[in-house]
């Protein structure tokens, strides 16, 4: 029953996911107007992609941060970590309990980027980092590319028990998509505060989603009425 309810939730959020992805595309379009900053950001993403597909796929570092994110999410929820293991292409975390957030956290939390952002913020308390802004944007692009490529690889190349445990593949993929769009939008807002107005995009997504379901419901009602 719980899995069926999650399926319905994912179905209800399907239009929202489509409009949110479209809004993210518009955000990127606005960001690219600041061409120097955008160039550094995209260069970082491109360099990671080139290294990943041409030389080294960073499997072990990804497994480590994947399992570590599971563990940290469980810790934040008050669960106890019983065991932790990382190998080249696999790993696991044994916890006293779990929930949807704990299970799906590695798929939408860019762990290395979060760690780098914390270190950057701490360093900024003692050193003027303004001269290194473009290098920072390169690093953000590199680490975001790592997160996105590794997440897609994990979801498409292996049968992930995490998705079943979270409530089914459809529900999990929908939550991962929405969460990643949200995280990417927040990152772009931090990097390009003048170009990204998240409240405007949020209102647009909400209005479009409600309008889409209004059209769908009206169509269903009209169809049933005609049958009767």
C-alpha positions in Angstrom: 0.0 0.0 0.0 2.8 2.4 0.9 4.5 1.7 -2.4 1.3 2.4 -4.3 0.9 5.8 -2.5 4.4 6.7 -3.4 3.6 5.8 -7.1 0.7 8.1 -7.0 2.8 10.9 -5.5 5.4 10.4 -8.3 2.6 10.5 -10.9 1.2 13.7 -9.5 4.7 15.2 -9.5 5.4 14.2 -13.1 4.3 17.5 -14.7 6.2 19.4 -12.0 9.4 17.5 -12.9 9.0 18.3 -16.6 8.5 22.0 -15.9 11.3 22.1 -13.3 13.7 20.6 -15.8 12.6 23.2 -18.4 13.1 26.0 -15.8 16.6 24.7 -15.1 17.3 25.0 -18.8 16.2 28.6 -18.7 18.4 29.3 -15.7 21.4 27.9 -17.6 20.5 30.2 -20.5 20.6 33.2 -18.2 23.9 32.1 -16.6 25.6 31.8 -20.0 25.1 35.5 -20.5 28.0 36.0 -18.0 30.3 34.3 -20.5 33.6 34.3 -18.6 32.1 32.8 -15.5 30.0 30.4 -17.5 33.1 29.4 -19.6 35.0 28.5 -16.4 32.1 26.5 -15.0 31.5 24.6 -18.3 35.3 24.0 -18.7 35.4 22.3 -15.3 32.4 20.1 -16.3 34.0 19.3 -19.6 37.3 18.4 -18.2 35.8 15.9 -15.7 33.7 14.3 -18.5 36.8 14.0 -20.7 38.9 12.4 -17.9 36.0 10.1 -16.9 35.3 8.7 -20.4 38.9 8.7 -21.8 41.1 7.8 -18.8 39.7 7.1 -15.3 36.1 6.8 -14.1 36.7 7.5 -10.4 34.8 4.5 -9.3 36.3 4.1 -5.8 36.0 7.9 -5.0 32.4 7.7 -6.0 31.6 4.6 -4.0 33.2 6.2 -1.0 31.2 9.4 -1.2 28.0 7.5 -2.1 28.2 5.3 1.0 29.4 8.2 3.2 26.4 10.2 2.2 24.1 7.3 3.2 25.9 7.3 6.5 25.7 11.0 7.1 22.0 11.1 6.1 21.3 8.3 8.6 23.3 10.1 11.3 21.2 13.3 10.7 18.1 11.2 11.1 19.3 9.9 14.4 20.1 6.3 13.2 23.1 4.4 14.4 25.8 3.3 11.9 26.7 -0.4 12.5 29.2 -1.0 9.6 30.8 0.8 6.7 32.6 -0.8 3.7 34.0 0.6 0.5 35.5 -1.4 -2.4 36.4 -0.4 -5.9 33.0 -0.9 -7.5 30.7 -1.6 -4.5 30.1 -0.7 -0.9 27.5 -0.8 1.8 26.4 0.9 5.1 24.6 -1.0 7.8 22.3 1.2 9.8 19.9 0.7 12.7 17.1 2.1 10.5 16.5 3.9 7.2 14.0 6.0 5.3 13.5 7.5 1.8 15.8 10.4 2.5 18.7 8.2 3.7 18.3 5.8 0.8 18.2 8.4 -1.9 20.5 11.1 -0.5 23.6 10.0 -2.5 21.8 10.5 -5.7 21.0 14.2 -5.2 23.6 15.4 -2.7 26.9 16.2 -4.5 29.0 15.2 -1.5 32.4 16.4 -2.7 31.0 19.7 -3.9 29.4 20.3 -0.4 32.7 19.4 1.3 34.6 21.8 -1.1 32.0 24.6 -0.5 32.4 24.3 3.3 36.2 24.4 3.0 35.9 27.4 0.6 33.6 29.2 3.0 36.0 28.6 5.9 39.0 29.7 3.9 37.1 32.9 3.0 36.9 33.9 6.6 40.7 34.3 6.7 41.8 34.9 3.1 40.3 37.1 0.3 39.3 34.5 -2.3 38.0 37.0 -4.9 41.1 36.5 -7.2 40.3 32.8 -7.3 36.6 33.0 -8.2 37.1 31.6 -11.7 39.2 28.7 -10.4 36.4 28.1 -7.9 33.8 28.1 -10.7 36.0 25.6 -12.6 36.0 23.4 -9.5 32.3 23.6 -9.1 31.8 22.6 -12.7 34.2 19.7 -12.3 32.5 18.4 -9.1 29.0 18.8 -10.4 29.9 16.9 -13.6 31.4 14.2 -11.4 28.1 14.0 -9.4 25.8 14.0 -12.5 27.8 11.5 -14.6 28.3 9.1 -11.7 24.6 9.3 -10.7 23.4 8.5 -14.2 26.0 5.7 -14.5 24.9 4.2 -11.2 21.2 4.4 -12.1 21.6 3.0 -15.6 24.4 0.4 -15.4 23.4 -1.5 -12.3 20.2 -2.7 -10.7 20.1 -0.5 -7.6 18.3 -2.0 -4.6 18.2 1.6 -3.2 15.4 2.4 -5.7 13.3 -0.5 -4.6 13.9 0.2 -1.0 12.9 3.8 -1.4 9.5 3.0 -2.9 10.0 1.8 -6.4 12.0 2.9 -9.4 9.4 5.3 -10.8 9.0 7.1 -7.4 12.8 7.1 -6.8 13.7 8.4 -10.2 11.1 11.2 -9.9 12.4 12.2 -6.5 16.0 12.1 -7.7 15.2 14.2 -10.7 13.4 16.9 -8.7 16.0 17.0 -6.0 18.9 17.3 -8.4 17.1 20.1 -10.3 16.6 21.9 -6.9 20.2 21.4 -5.9 21.6 22.6 -9.2 19.3 25.6 -9.1 20.6 26.5 -5.6 24.2 26.1 -6.7 23.7 28.3 -9.7 21.9 30.9 -7.5 24.9 31.0 -5.2 27.3 31.3 -8.2 25.3 33.8 -10.2 23.0 35.6 -7.7 22.1 38.4 -10.1 21.1 36.2 -13.0 19.0 33.6 -11.1 15.8 34.6 -9.4 14.5 31.3 -7.8 11.2 32.7 -6.5 10.1 33.7 -10.0 11.0 30.2 -11.4 9.3 28.6 -8.4 6.0 30.5 -9.1 6.2 29.6 -12.8 6.7 25.9 -12.1 3.8 25.9 -9.6 1.4 27.7 -12.0 2.3 25.5 -14.9 1.9 22.3 -12.8 -1.5 23.3 -11.5 -2.6 24.3 -15.0 -1.4 21.0 -16.4 -3.4 19.0 -13.9 -6.4 21.2 -14.4 -6.3 20.3 -18.1 -5.8 16.6 -17.4 -8.6 16.5 -14.9 -11.0 18.3 -17.2 -10.1 16.0 -20.0 -10.8 12.9 -17.8 -14.1 14.3 -16.6 -15.2 15.1 -20.1 -14.2 11.7 -21.4 -16.1 9.9 -18.6 -19.1 12.1 -19.2 -19.2 11.3 -22.9 -19.0 7.6 -22.0 -22.1 7.9 -19.8 
